[in-house]
């Protein structure tokens, strides 16, 4: 599960994917488990939920390069694109609304575009978190 955002700009609407992962880590009781992983230039935490092993990932790159971290982690953990969930902001959704999308285009989102390019696939499931248009 990759929370897309701008690592240096935490707390902004465009980095809501990382905030969602922080909350998920707390709910799964692994919030103290975040570690910097130089192999994929990201903060990672491992968790188990409903019998599934999860890799939580917060890229330490700017949004338009998030895909490099996601692709590196996919190689390290032997994940296929369809195993990956991207959590990202969506300007076209009302603030706080969410939607799940399977595959498809990036729809202008630079972080998603970067992931599609780096993984050579658009088969990732996406949790789109509405941030509205400020």
N, C-alpha and C positions, 0 to 999 in steps of 0.2 A: 504494500500500500504506500504510494508515493504522494506526499503532500507538496504540490507545486507552489512556488513562490519565489520571492527575491530574498535570499538569506539575509542580506544586510539591511533589509527594510521590513523587519518583523513588525507585526502589529498594524500593518496597513491592510486595506481591503484586498489588495492584489496578492497578499501572502496568506489568505484565509486557509488555503490548503494545509499549510504548516500548523496553523492554529488548531485545525480539526485533528491533525495527528497528535498534537500535544494532549488534547482532550481524550482521544482514543487511548493513548498510552496511560493516562491516569485511570481510565475506566478498566483497563486490562492489568492494572497494578504493575506497570513496567516503566513508569515515568522516571524512575531513578536509573533506568537502564540505558539511557541514550549514550552513545559513544561515537566519537568522531572516527570515521572509517576513511582513511586516506586512499584506499584502493578505488573507491567510487566517489570520492569528494562529497561526502554526505554524512549527516548524523543518522545513525541506525539504532534500532532497538528491536529485539526479538520478543515475540509474544505467542501465546497459544489462546485460541478462542474457538469454542465448540469443536475441539479436536483438531483444528487446523493450525499449522505452524505459520506464523506471519512474520514478515520482515517489514518493519515500519521504516520509512526513508524520508528524510528531509534534505534535499540537495543543498550543498553549500555554494551554489552558483547563482548567477542571475537567471531570471525566468527563461530567457531565450536560449539558455544552455542547460536547463534542467534535464533534458533528454540524455545528455552525456552521462550524468550520474545514474539515471534510471537504467540505461543500457549496460553500464558497468556492473551495477548491482544484479541485473538479470543474468549476466555472465557468471558472476561470483556464486550466486545462489541457484544457478541452473533453472531459470524461470523462462517460460515462453511469454510472448506478448499477451496472450489470453489469460495468463495467470496474474497479470498486473492490474491493479486498480489505481487510477489517477484521481486525486482530489484537487479540484481547482476552482477558482473564482469564475463567475459568469456575469458579465455586465448586463446581459439581456434578461436576467431573472431578477425578480424583486428581492430586496434585501432579506436574507434569512431563508428564502425558499430553497429547496433542493430538488434535484432530478438526477436520475441515473440514466446513462446513455451507454450503449454498447457499440463500439466501433464508430465508423464514420469519419468525417473531416474534422479538422481542428477548429473550424468556424471562426478563424481569425485569432485564436488564442495562441500566443507565441510559445508558451510552455508545452502545450499539447502538440503544437507543430514540431517542436524540438524532439519530443518523445517519439512521434511518428517517424521522423527522419532518422533518429539514432537507432531505433528498433527495426526500421524498414517494415513497419506494420502499423495498421490502425485498429488492431483487434483488442486494444485495452478497454476495460470497462472504466467509465468515468462517473465520478460523483461530482456534479456541478452545483456549486454553492452560490446562490444569488447574492450579488453585492450591489445591485442597482446601478444607476448612473448618477454619481454624486453631483 
